[in-house]
Amino acid sequence: MHLSSVTRTMTSQAVPATQAIPGDTENLPVEASRENYPEGGKEAWRCLLGSFLLMIPSFGFQTAIGSIQDYISTHQLSNYSVRDVGWISAVLVFLTLFLGVQVGPLFDRYGPRYLLLCGTTASFTSYILLAQCQKYWHFILCLSICGGISSAIITTVSITVLSHWFYKRRALASGVCMGGSSIGGAIIPLILRSLFPRYGWAWSIRIIAFLALGCYAFGVFLVQGRSPKAPLARAVVDFKVFSSPRLFFLAVGVFSFEFIVFGCAALLPTYVRFANFGPDTQFYSLAILNSCSFLGRTVPGLAADKIGRFNILLLLIIVTLTAMGAVWLPVGDRNEATLYVVVSLFGFGSGGWLSLAPVCAGQLCRTEEYGRFYGTLYSVAAFGVLLTVPVGGELLQSTTPQVLIGFYAAVLFAGLACITASRWALLDWKWRWKVKV
C-alpha cells in the first residue's frame, strides 16, 4: 500500500534532485513502475468487497471484544480481576498482529485462496467452541489462541491482497477494507445486547458464529490474487529495516496506535461501568465508537490520496489528541451526551490511524514484498496490544477513569511526535509543509 505519486513540481520543490520520495512511481524499479494495476473494474471491486466481508467477523469481533470481556468478567470469570480477564483479549489481538510475519511470506508464495479456507474454518470453529467456555483456560485456548491464529491469517490476507489490484487508490481501498472491522465492531455489540438477555451466553455466541460463517463464505468466494507468486521466503522479523529512521519512527507510532485503539476497544464498556453509567451505555458507546471508526477508515482515505497520507494522518492525530485532552479527560465521564461526543471523535480519528498507517508504511517496499513487510511491522506493534489491556485494566481498577484517559493521551502524544519525525525523515530532514507526502 504505497504512497501516491508525487507530482514533478512538488518533488522538485520539496526534495533535492538526487533524493527521491519513496512511492514516486518514476523512482520505482522498472518492473514495478510498468505493472498494470487495474485500479478498479469488476474483479478488483469484487476482491475489495470480499476483503470487507472477511474483516467484519474477524477483526470486527476484536474491535467489539469489550462487550465479550465485560460480560465474562461479570459472569463466568467474576472471580478474576479486570487485569486478569484482560489477558484473554490481549493475547487474541497480539497473536492476530504478531503472526502476520508468518502469514505474509505464505501469502506472497501461495496466494489468498487456501490460506483463507484454513483461516475461516478455524475462526468458525473457535466461535463454536467459545460458546461452551466456562473456565479461564477455556477462554485462553478457544478465544485467545485459536481465535488469534485464525484472525492472523484472515486479516493479513484480506489487507495485503489489495496491493495486487490498487496503487493510486490504495488508501481508499485500505480504508474500505478496514471499514469492515468497524462495521463488525458496531453491529456485534448491538446484536449481543439483544441476544444475551434472551438466549444467554451459549446461543448468543452460536448466532454470532453462523453470521460469521455467512460473511466468510462470500468473502472467500470473492477474494482472489493476481500477482506472480514469489519464492517462499523465510518468515522472520527483519530488524535491519528499522535502521531507516523513517521506518523506525513509523513503527513506534504504529505501536502507540495499537496500544491506544485496542485498549479503548477492550476497556470502554468496563470504563463506562466504572464511571457509573447504565448497562445500555456500555453497548451503545462501543457501537458509536466503531460506527465513527468506519467513517474514519474510509473518508480520510479519499483525502489522503489527494493531499498526502502522512499529512492526513498527522491531522487526525492532532484532532483526536485535542478532543481527549480538552474534553474526554476533564468532563468525559460526567454525562452520557459528552461521553458519546468524545467517543465519536476518538472513533473517527483512530479509524483513520489504523487505515492510513499501513498505507504510509507500504511506500518502503515492492508490491511482492508487502506481505512480509506488513507482517514485520505489525509483529512489533503487536506487543503494544499485548500490554495495553492488562495495564489499562489495572489502572482503571486501582485508580479512576480519568487516569486511564490521561495515560492514553500521553501515549498518543508520543505517537504524534514519532509520526512527525517519520515524515521529517522521509523528506531528508527538510521540513516542508505543503508537500503531498
Secondary structure as UniProt FT lines:
FT   HELIX           8..14
FT   TURN            17..18
FT   TURN            22..23
FT   HELIX           25..27
FT   HELIX           30..33
FT   HELIX           42..55
FT   TURN            56..58
FT   HELIX           59..63
FT   HELIX           65..74
FT   TURN            75..79
FT   HELIX           82..98
FT   HELIX           100..110
FT   HELIX           113..130
FT   TURN            131..132
FT   HELIX           136..139
FT   HELIX           140..146
FT   HELIX           147..160
FT   HELIX           161..164
FT   TURN            168..169
FT   HELIX           170..222
FT   HELIX           239..243
FT   HELIX           245..274
FT   TURN            275..276
FT   HELIX           279..307
FT   HELIX           309..323
FT   HELIX           324..328
FT   HELIX           329..331
FT   TURN            332..333
FT   HELIX           336..361
FT   HELIX           362..364
FT   HELIX           367..369
FT   HELIX           370..398
FT   HELIX           401..426
FT   TURN            427..429
//
